[in-house]
C-alpha cells in the first residue's frame, strides 16, 4: 500500500542550519480551520486521490483543462461590448459582472462547468492530492494555483518537488504557533530531549511575520512570492499588499512583470473587479458600480527607504533583493515593516512577508546588512515569546535541489547518481551535486579562484556559501580568505564587540572595554588587567611601557565623499607583533599565538574629535604605539594636544640619523605597493589564523591601489604591518621592484 509522508523537512543536511520538521496532517487541519471548515482527522482515502487508477509510470502532476464552454461564454460577452463606448476599465468590470450573471441565469445549461469552478476553487483554498510515481503527494492551494494558472513570461511552471516543500514551508509559517518547551538560559538555544528531539508547546498565537529565502539563480522565488500574494489579494477583503525592492526600479519591475503581467493572464473566474486594467503603481480591486469590490490593493514602494510603508497595515509584503540594498539599512527597514505586519509591538501578527534575494551580486554593504538579518532569523533562535529576533524564519534550498536539467519526469530532484531511467531522461549519468562539483574543480585546476567564489555565490550548496564574499582582486590568497571567513561566520566564536571608555570623567584616567552589541570595536584578544593601561609620564607626555608588544594604525575619515559618492569611515587596528620567545622560528606557523590582528575599528563617528579619542583610548588600553596614515593628520594632532605624543611612532630618517618630523606614513604609490605586498604575504602565512572577518572582507573586495581610499580598514591594518616592519629600526621606504608580489603572483 502506498505510504503518506507525514513529515516534511526543510533546511535538511546542512550543518549550519537546524532542520525544520513540519507535520503535514496538522498543516492541512490548520488550513481547514482557517477557512472555518470541519477539520479532517486523517489523510484522504487512496481511491480519492488524483491518478489512483493510473499505472505508476503515468502518475504525475496533470494541469487542469479550462472548459472550452467557459471560454466561449467569455468571448460571447466580450463581443457584446465591442461597440460600447465605455472606458476600458469600466467595461472590464461590466464584462466580469455579466459573466457571473450569465452563469447564474443559465445554471442548468452550465451545470458541469459550474461544478468544475467549485472544484478548482476548492483546491485553490485547501490544496490538492495526486499520485506521483506511486506516492500520494500533497501540494498547497497556492502551489496548485501557481502550477495551473500562473505564467512565467510565456510559459507555465513545471511541477518540482523542491517547490512543493518550499510552498509547504511558506504555508506552515503562516499558521505555526509552536515554540520550544526547554531553552538554555545562557545560550538561548533549545534543549533536546533524550531522543534527540525538541519538545514543542503551543502558544496559541502566530509567531512568524514572514520567511527569509536566499536563493541560487533562476529558481523563480520572485515569481512564486508574487503568485502567493496575488492569490491572496484576489480573494481577500480590505487588504493591503506591498512590494519593496532593493530600489524603486526593482520594485516597479516586480510589480509590472511578476505581478501585473501574469495577473492579466488569469482566467476570468479568478479575477475580482478592479479599478484599472493596467495600473502604473497601484492595483485597486474595487468597483465604481453597484456591486461592491474587495476594496483590496496591491502596490509597490516608490522608494527603498524604510518610511515607504511606515504607518500602514499590511496583510502581505514581498521584499525583493534585500541582500542588494545600498544606502539604506535593511535591518532598520525591516524593523519598520515588521510593525506594519503586526499589532501590539508584534504580539498580534496580522500579515506575512516574504524576503527573496539572489546572492551572486551582493556588495559588501548589502551583504553585511543581509547577513545580520539572516542571523536573526534562524528557526531555533527564539526569545521567550517564541519569536526570532526578526520575526522571520530562514528557508534555504541548496542549489542541487531543483537544479534545472536535473529534474526527472516526476519533478523529483536528481542530486546524487540517477537511476537508469532518470539518466536516460536527463541525458546524464551523474546528478546535480556531481555536476556542480565538476564545475568547481575546473576552476580550481585552472587557478580561477575568483570564478570559483562567484560560482559558490550563484549556486550555494550550503548556508555558509550564501554569504561567500565576492572576489574583486587577484592580489591575495582568496582561497585562504574565503575559507577563513566561512569559519568565522559559522564555526568560530566571533570577536567581542564593544567600546572603550575612561573609568572616570578625568580624560587621563584608565581605559576599560565594555561589550556592546552595536560597539565600534571588535576585539579578538582577552587582555589581562595587568596588561592594560601600562604607561608612564615623562617630560609632560604620556608614553606606553610595552612598546615591543603591540602596534596600532589609523586611517582618518575624510569630510568629503570618496569616489562613488560614499562617505569614508574612520578606521583603526591593533596588531600583536611576532614574539620570537613565544613563537619560535621552528614552530608550526599555524599554531602561533602572536603576529596577528587583535583589534579592528571601522566606523564613522559624529565628529573627528570622537574618532581621534577612540583611537587614543585604544592605544592607552593596549599600550600600542600609533603609526597613523598622515595624509590627514588629525590623529597626530589629537595625541599631541591630549599630552600623549609619546604614543606616536616615528620612522628613522637615515639621511639625518634622526626621527622623522611626522609620525606614521603617507599613502604614496610606493607605500601603497608595499602595503599590498605586506598584506599578501601576511595572508599567505597567517590568514588562516585571522579572527577579524571585517578586515578579510575588505581584502576580498579591494580591486587595486587606487581603490584604497574606499577601504579604510584595509589601509589601517596595512599601517600596522608597516609599523611592525619598521618599528624603531625604520628605513626609508624602498622603491618597490616592478616584479613585486602583486605583479608576480596572481592566485
PyMOL commands that set and color helices and strands:
alter all, ss='L'
color gray80, all
select helices_A, chain A and resi 24-34+46-48+56-58+68-80+88-105+111-126+141-149+161-175+221-233+248-264+268-270+306-309+322-324+330-340+364-375+420-426+432-445+449-458+463-466+478-490+529-531+589-591+608-622+634-641+645-647+669-689+693-701+705-710+712-726+741-744
alter helices_A, ss='H'
color red, helices_A
select strands_A, chain A and resi 7-10+20-23+128-132+135-139+178-180+200-202+210-215+240-244+282-285+296-300+316-320+342-343+348-349+352-358+392-394+496-502+511-515+521-523+535-538+541-544+550-555+561-562+566-567+570-576+596-603+625-626+652-653+658-659
alter strands_A, ss='S'
color yellow, strands_A
deselect
rebuild
show_as cartoon
